[in-house]
Amino acid sequence: MLIAGSARIAPTASVVGNVVVGEGCVVDYGAVIASSGPPVTLADGVVVMANAIIRSVGGAHRPAFSTVVGPDSLIGPGATLAGCEIGSAVYIATQAMVFHGARVGDGTRLGAGCIVHTGTNVPERSRVGMRQIAVRADDGGVVITSDLTLARAQLARADFFDRAFNLADDDLVVLHRRSVEILRQEAADWDDMNLGPSISNATE
């Protein structure tokens, strides 16, 4: 864990594991910055607002995805970033979600409640509107839509469970149980991972 001296970490925020917090960053009350092994990096000047969650995913028991947030980006209240790459000067509004292997280009704006799904590459200076879904297109581009039927069709091709857990099974109950077992295995490793304590106030 490496937290720059000029970063401000609120007393109720948690910073855990293989995390780098750059100069001038702000991590607000209730935010969680957590590594499951792969690194989490906040570049200089990132602002993480209340109750946001930024985490890496995977490692020993499933595919590893680090998380990087570029300089001067803002992560809004309750937003969730999991194993993704965020460019510089990106605005992520309240309760937006960005998932495994997704990349969000510099200067992009993600509206409140939107989802950037697994493996999606959102180009620079794009806009994903409030409650819209960005999914990977068949040609590797991006589909940004409010049409849930269209989004589901694209998501089926993205194959979340294969990307996130390296699992495939036609029986969804079996698939879900296997993924939960992997998460239990990860939790069983926590004592051995030397994640370190949560930080209550790194500026003191």
N, C-alpha and C positions, 0 to 999 in steps of 0.2 A: 504494500500500500504506500502510495506517495501522494501527499497533499501539499500543494504549494502554500507558502507562508501567507500569501495575500488572498487565498480562497477563504470564503466565509461559509461555515457549515452550521446550520441551525441546531440548537440543542437536542431536538427530537428527531433529527435526520439520522439515518444509518448508512455508513460507508463500510463495506465488508469485503475483504479478500483482495484479489489481484486488481486493484483499482488505482488509476492515476487521475488526479484532479488538478487542472492547470491553474496558472496565475489568474487572479481576478474572478474566478468562478464563484457562483452563489448556489448553495444547495439549501432550499427552504424547508420549513417545518414538515415533518412526516415523510419526506422523500426517502427513497431507498435506492442506493447505488450498490449493487452486489455482483460479485463474480462467482460463478460456479467452478472456476478454474481458468477458462479463457479470459483474457484481459478485458477490462472496461476502461476506456480512456475518454475523459472530458478535456478537450483542448481549451486553450486560454479563453476566458471571457464567457463561458457557457453559464446560462442561468437555468436552474432546475427549480420549478415552482412546487408548491405544496402538494404532497402525496403522490408525486410522480414516481414511477418505478423504472429504473434503467438497469438492465442486467445482461450478462452474458449467459449463454446456455450450453449445455452439453459438456463433453470432455471424455471422461473415462468410460462411460456407459452408452453414449450416443454421440452423433456428430457434433463437433465443437463449432460454436459461432461466437466470436468476440463482438464487442460493441464499441463503436467509435462515434463520438459526437464532435463535429467540427467547431472551430472557433466562432464565438459570438452568436451561437444558436440559442434559441429559447425553447425550453421544454415546459409546456403548460401544465396546470394543475391536473392531477389524476391521469396524465398521459402514461403510456406503457411502451417501452422500447425493449425488445428482446432479440439479442443476437443480430444486430443490424448496423448499417453504416449511415450516419447522418452527415451531410456536408456542412459547409460554413454558412453562417447567416441564414439558417433555416428556422422558420417559425412553426412550431408545433402547438396547436391549440388544445384546449381542455379535452381530456379523455380520448385523444387520438391514440391509435395503436399502430406500431410498426414491428413486423415479425421477422423470423429467421431468414437471414441471407438477403433481406431487402436493402436497397441502396436509395437514398434520397439525395438528389443533387443540390448543389449550392443554390442559395437564394429561393428555395421552394417554400411554399406555404401549405401546411396541412390543416384543414378546417376542423372545427370541434366535432369529436365523435367519429372521425373518418378512420378507415383501416387501410394500411399499406401491407398487403399480404405477402406471404412467403415467396422469396426469390424475385420480387418485383423490383425493377430498376426505374425509378422516377427521375426523368431528366432535370437538368438545372432549370431554375426559375419556373417550375411547373406549379400548378395549383390543384390540390385535391380538395374539393369543396366539403362543406359541412355534411357529415354522415355519408359521404361517398366512399366507394371502395376502389382501390387501385390494385389490379391483379396483373400478373405476367401474361402477355399476349403470346400466341403460338409462335410468332416470329422473334420472340425475345424482347419485344417492346413492351408497352404498358397500355392497358385498358383502364380508363377512369370512368366510373359509371355509378349511377344511382339505381340501376336495374339489377335487382337481386338475382333474378333468374340467369342473366348473362354472367354476373359475377360468379355464381355457383358453378356454371359450366366451365369457366376458366379455372376455378379453384380445383375442380376435380382433376384437371390435367396437371396442376402444380404439385399434387400429391404431398400434402403436408406431412403425413406420418412417415413417409419414406425420407423426406428431407430432415425432419426434426428428430426422428427416432430410429431411422434405418429399419423400418418395419413395413410389412405388407401383409394383408390378410383380407379376404372377402367378407369374413364374419366380423362386423364392427364391434361386437361385444368382446371377442377374442383380442382384437386390435387394441381396444381401450384398456383391457386388463393387462396386456403386455406392456403398454406404455406406462401405466401406473406402476407396474413392477420395476421398470427402469428408474422411475423417479424415486421409488423407495430405496433402490440400491444406491442412488446418488446421496440420499439423505443419510444412509448408513455410513457413508464415507466422510461425513462432515467432520467428525472428530479427528480424522487422519489428514485433513486437507490444510490444517493450519490457516484457516480463514482469518483468524484474529478477531479481536473484539470490535463491536460497533463503536463508532466515533461519536461522542456526545458533543464535543466542541473542539475542533482541530486548531482553532485560532488562539486558544488559551495556552 
